Amino acid sequence: MGIIEDFYFGHICPVVKKYNPDSKCSQATARCEEIYIKLKKRLPENKTKLVSEMYDCAIDMSLESGKENFVTGFVLGMRFATECFLKNDD
């Protein structure tokens, strides 16, 4: 089975990847979580809703950005592949 078939049948899922706690992304995520928790503890209970909304918004932005970057990279990769296949160098 080739890569296209593997992708079609769900054997390749570009969104799922191994978690690396030492990566810069994981460290930044942990830092954001720490700051979020500290802010919630310092604010009165009636003011924490705004902090929670901001945190949720940041997560949504990150997910959307990841999706857009994946699509952009995929399209760029296909353009490179197409040009390589169409190039007529003998």
N, CA, C and O of each residue as an XYZ file, in Angstrom:
360
protein
N       0.854     -1.175      0.000
C       0.000      0.000      0.000
C       0.901      1.240      0.000
O       1.877      1.306      0.748
N       0.567      2.214     -0.842
C       1.341      3.444     -0.929
C       0.860      4.494      0.044
O      -0.105      4.283      0.779
N       1.532      5.619      0.046
C       1.216      6.692      0.991
C      -0.183      7.256      0.769
O      -0.853      7.630      1.732
N      -0.635      7.325     -0.482
C      -1.967      7.861     -0.757
C      -3.031      6.933     -0.184
O      -4.010      7.397      0.401
N      -2.847      5.627     -0.347
C      -3.803      4.678      0.210
C      -3.770      4.714      1.739
O      -4.817      4.667      2.385
N      -2.575      4.798      2.310
C      -2.459      4.892      3.764
C      -3.194      6.126      4.289
O      -3.878      6.063      5.310
N      -3.046      7.229      3.591
C      -3.714      8.467      3.984
C      -5.229      8.324      3.843
O      -5.980      8.739      4.726
N      -5.670      7.741      2.739
C      -7.097      7.562      2.478
C      -7.749      6.699      3.560
O      -8.831      7.024      4.048
N      -7.093      5.608      3.931
C      -7.667      4.683      4.903
C      -7.433      5.113      6.348
O      -7.789      4.390      7.279
N      -6.839      6.283      6.536
C      -6.678      6.822      7.887
C      -5.484      6.302      8.652
O      -5.403      6.479      9.867
N      -4.550      5.660      7.959
C      -3.354      5.164      8.633
C      -2.349      6.293      8.875
O      -1.440      6.163      9.695
N      -2.523      7.388      8.159
C      -1.679      8.563      8.344
C      -2.587      9.702      8.775
O      -3.517     10.071      8.057
N      -2.323     10.241      9.917
C      -3.114     11.369     10.413
C      -2.142     12.498     10.771
O      -1.484     12.441     11.809
N      -2.050     13.513      9.923
C      -1.062     14.566     10.145
C      -1.290     15.378     11.416
O      -0.376     16.054     11.890
N      -2.492     15.319     11.970
C      -2.783     16.096     13.178
C      -2.248     15.385     14.419
O      -1.857     16.032     15.391
N      -2.231     14.054     14.385
C      -1.788     13.284     15.535
C      -0.278     13.102     15.449
O       0.251     12.573     14.471
N       0.394     13.555     16.494
C       1.832     13.341     16.550
C       2.236     13.100     17.989
O       1.488     13.418     18.914
N       3.404     12.545     18.176
C       3.866     12.224     19.521
C       4.113     13.512     20.311
O       4.595     14.510     19.773
N       3.776     13.462     21.576
C       3.971     14.593     22.472
C       5.409     14.611     22.953
O       5.904     13.616     23.482
N       6.081     15.743     22.772
C       7.446     15.901     23.239
C       7.473     17.006     24.289
O       7.382     18.183     23.939
N       7.595     16.655     25.568
C       7.547     17.671     26.619
C       8.732     18.641     26.587
O       8.683     19.697     27.219
N       9.781     18.295     25.863
C      10.952     19.169     25.790
C      10.913     20.138     24.613
O      11.804     20.977     24.477
N       9.898     20.035     23.766
C       9.829     20.925     22.608
C       9.499     22.347     23.043
O       8.919     22.559     24.108
N       9.866     23.309     22.225
C       9.582     24.710     22.525
C       8.083     24.956     22.613
O       7.621     25.724     23.456
N       7.329     24.301     21.742
C       5.872     24.448     21.752
C       5.279     23.933     23.060
O       4.421     24.590     23.651
N       5.725     22.774     23.513
C       5.225     22.210     24.765
C       5.591     23.091     25.947
O       4.787     23.275     26.861
N       6.797     23.635     25.934
C       7.229     24.520     27.012
C       6.415     25.806     27.020
O       6.037     26.289     28.087
N       6.140     26.368     25.844
C       5.343     27.587     25.754
C       3.911     27.324     26.219
O       3.310     28.155     26.900
N       3.373     26.174     25.850
C       2.022     25.808     26.278
C       1.958     25.679     27.793
O       1.015     26.161     28.420
N       2.947     25.038     28.375
C       2.997     24.884     29.835
C       3.115     26.246     30.515
O       2.478     26.486     31.541
N       3.915     27.122     29.956
C       4.075     28.475     30.516
C       2.753     29.244     30.455
O       2.381     29.908     31.422
N       2.050     29.162     29.340
C       0.740     29.819     29.219
C      -0.230     29.284     30.258
O      -0.982     30.048     30.863
N      -0.215     27.996     30.461
C      -1.096     27.379     31.448
C      -0.762     27.883     32.853
O      -1.663     28.180     33.638
N       0.529     27.979     33.169
C       0.950     28.490     34.476
C       0.466     29.928     34.691
O      -0.057     30.264     35.754
N       0.646     30.763     33.680
C       0.227     32.162     33.773
C      -1.293     32.256     33.911
O      -1.804     33.055     34.695
N      -1.990     31.458     33.165
C      -3.459     31.427     33.221
C      -3.930     31.081     34.637
O      -4.824     31.734     35.175
N      -3.339     30.075     35.222
C      -3.722     29.651     36.576
C      -3.404     30.753     37.593
O      -4.206     31.019     38.488
N      -2.238     31.391     37.458
C      -1.869     32.479     38.371
C      -2.842     33.647     38.251
O      -3.262     34.215     39.259
N      -3.196     34.002     37.028
C      -4.145     35.098     36.822
C      -5.502     34.785     37.454
O      -6.100     35.633     38.116
N      -5.968     33.579     37.245
C      -7.273     33.202     37.802
C      -7.266     33.243     39.326
O      -8.274     33.587     39.944
N      -6.132     32.894     39.935
C      -6.039     32.909     41.398
C      -6.015     34.339     41.949
O      -6.525     34.603     43.037
N      -5.417     35.251     41.186
C      -5.272     36.636     41.656
C      -6.518     37.483     41.442
O      -6.739     38.464     42.150
N      -7.313     37.107     40.482
C      -8.498     37.908     40.171
C      -9.692     37.481     41.019
O      -9.809     36.316     41.400
N     -10.574     38.431     41.308
C     -11.814     38.042     41.977
C     -12.626     37.111     41.064
O     -12.499     37.154     39.840
N     -13.441     36.293     41.673
C     -14.170     35.271     40.919
C     -15.008     35.846     39.780
O     -15.137     35.216     38.730
N     -15.574     37.025     39.973
C     -16.423     37.603     38.931
C     -15.609     38.163     37.756
O     -16.190     38.542     36.739
N     -14.287     38.221     37.876
C     -13.439     38.744     36.799
C     -12.706     37.638     36.032
O     -12.047     37.922     35.031
N     -12.805     36.414     36.472
C     -12.056     35.328     35.827
C     -12.654     34.910     34.488
O     -11.971     34.292     33.671
N     -13.918     35.239     34.259
C     -14.560     34.847     33.006
C     -13.836     35.443     31.799
O     -13.652     34.762     30.790
N     -13.429     36.696     31.896
C     -12.737     37.362     30.795
C     -11.382     36.705     30.520
O     -10.990     36.549     29.364
N     -10.673     36.324     31.573
C      -9.386     35.639     31.407
C      -9.603     34.287     30.740
O      -8.836     33.893     29.861
N     -10.632     33.586     31.152
C     -10.934     32.279     30.542
C     -11.291     32.429     29.069
O     -10.873     31.619     28.242
N     -12.056     33.456     28.739
C     -12.411     33.700     27.338
C     -11.173     34.015     26.507
O     -11.047     33.546     25.376
N     -10.257     34.809     27.065
C      -9.030     35.140     26.341
C      -8.174     33.889     26.118
O      -7.618     33.695     25.037
N      -8.077     33.052     27.141
C      -7.300     31.823     27.039
C      -7.903     30.892     25.988
O      -7.178     30.325     25.171
N      -9.227     30.734     26.008
C      -9.907     29.907     25.006
C      -9.703     30.455     23.602
O      -9.519     29.695     22.651
N      -9.737     31.777     23.475
C      -9.515     32.420     22.177
C      -8.100     32.149     21.672
O      -7.900     31.884     20.487
N      -7.120     32.215     22.571
C      -5.730     31.939     22.187
C      -5.576     30.497     21.707
O      -4.840     30.235     20.756
N      -6.261     29.574     22.354
C      -6.216     28.166     21.933
C      -6.835     28.027     20.544
O      -6.283     27.346     19.680
N      -7.988     28.677     20.331
C      -8.639     28.627     19.018
C      -7.738     29.196     17.928
O      -7.650     28.637     16.835
N      -7.068     30.315     18.229
C      -6.155     30.925     17.254
C      -5.010     29.978     16.924
O      -4.618     29.854     15.763
N      -4.480     29.319     17.928
C      -3.375     28.392     17.718
C      -3.799     27.212     16.848
O      -3.072     26.814     15.938
N      -4.971     26.657     17.129
C      -5.473     25.533     16.330
C      -5.718     25.944     14.884
O      -5.364     25.214     13.958
N      -6.321     27.108     14.694
C      -6.604     27.602     13.342
C      -5.310     27.878     12.584
O      -5.194     27.572     11.398
N      -4.349     28.454     13.282
C      -3.056     28.742     12.663
C      -2.360     27.448     12.231
O      -1.787     27.375     11.144
N      -2.418     26.441     13.086
C      -1.817     25.153     12.742
C      -2.457     24.548     11.507
O      -1.768     24.013     10.639
N      -3.784     24.635     11.430
C      -4.495     24.103     10.262
C      -4.105     24.859      8.995
O      -3.833     24.252      7.960
N      -4.080     26.183      9.085
C      -3.719     26.996      7.916
C      -2.283     26.726      7.467
O      -2.008     26.657      6.269
N      -1.381     26.576      8.416
C       0.011     26.287      8.061
C       0.152     24.911      7.423
O       0.946     24.734      6.499
N      -0.610     23.941      7.908
C      -0.577     22.610      7.311
C      -1.044     22.667      5.859
O      -0.396     22.122      4.965
N      -2.178     23.336      5.634
C      -2.733     23.435      4.277
C      -1.754     24.160      3.359
O      -1.516     23.721      2.233
N      -1.190     25.263      3.832
C      -0.231     26.017      3.020
C       0.980     25.156      2.668
O       1.429     25.151      1.521
N       1.500     24.440      3.639
C       2.650     23.566      3.388
C       2.319     22.437      2.431
O       3.128     22.081      1.575
N       1.125     21.873      2.578
C       0.701     20.788      1.699
C       0.598     21.282      0.257
O       1.088     20.632     -0.666
N      -0.041     22.433      0.074
C      -0.198     23.001     -1.276
C       1.172     23.316     -1.878
O       1.421     23.024     -3.047
N       2.049     23.905     -1.086
C       3.391     24.217     -1.583
C       4.136     22.942     -1.987
O       4.805     22.899     -3.019
N       4.007     21.910     -1.159
C       4.648     20.635     -1.487
C       4.110     20.040     -2.777
O       4.866     19.489     -3.577
N       2.805     20.151     -2.979
C       2.206     19.632     -4.214
C       2.669     20.441     -5.426
O       2.861     19.884     -6.507
N       2.847     21.737     -5.252
C       3.352     22.554     -6.363
C       4.765     22.135     -6.745
O       5.095     22.047     -7.927
N       5.604     21.876     -5.732
C       6.958     21.397     -6.013
C       6.901     20.056     -6.744
O       7.599     19.854     -7.738
N       6.070     19.146     -6.249
C       5.962     17.823     -6.866
C       5.458     17.929     -8.295
O       5.975     17.261     -9.190
N       4.445     18.772     -8.514
C       3.885     18.939     -9.855
C       4.934     19.471    -10.810
O       5.061     18.981    -11.932
N       5.687     20.469    -10.375
C       6.722     21.038    -11.244
C       7.786     20.000    -11.575
O       8.280     19.947    -12.701
N       8.136     19.180    -10.594
C       9.148     18.143    -10.841
C       8.648     17.121    -11.869
O       9.409     16.683    -12.732
N       7.360     16.743    -11.773
C       6.813     15.763    -12.707
C       6.619     16.347    -14.106
O       6.767     15.643    -15.105
N       6.285     17.643    -14.170
C       6.019     18.261    -15.469
C       7.283     18.718    -16.190
O       7.279     18.916    -17.405
N       8.348     18.882    -15.438
C       9.601     19.320    -16.036
C      10.069     18.281    -17.048
O      10.084     17.085    -16.760
N      10.442     18.738    -18.211
C      10.761     17.838    -19.298
C      12.274     17.785    -19.561
O      12.724     18.075    -20.669
N      13.040     17.420    -18.557
C      14.495     17.284    -18.738
C      14.818     15.820    -18.994
O      14.493     14.950    -18.187
N      15.435     15.571    -20.079
C      15.799     14.181    -20.398
C      17.226     13.929    -20.077
O      17.717     12.818    -20.277
